[in-house]
């Protein structure tokens, strides 16, 4: 069998018994990495450490994997300014979180004869959110509905890592405030005891 050393160096073609002896002497495992090649290839390694590192890599890959979700926001053509701002802020929150946003505009009654007003409203929303998003699907009419999809500029994994960092900073500041409060309480208790003694 062809033997590969622990740091990737080629030892050469050796007998199985010799490879097992070398593995025992080095306190490592003999792992067959390519059984179908001619001759078979084996490597000297710490198998437990190898499995642990592979699991860590898989976990890190899962953490960085982004599952983009399309969040849907319904609006009407005669939307009030406050409602408009509320929907816009909701969309900002979704986009900053790394999710796509689909705006659904429903036409009622005679509004169906004025689709250009719906396009104007949706394009205005897209323009106001242009700093954090791009238009993935332009306003498109589907019967009584019109929809538009905005995609975030930042990736979801970036948004999540920022969220994690922000939460860690908040935890640290909260712990610092609690420690400060505890120190002040101890000072008060010490002052009271000093007053009692005197």
Order of alpha helices (4+ residues) and beta strands (2+ residues): beta-beta-alpha-beta-beta-alpha-beta-alpha-beta-alpha-beta-beta-alpha
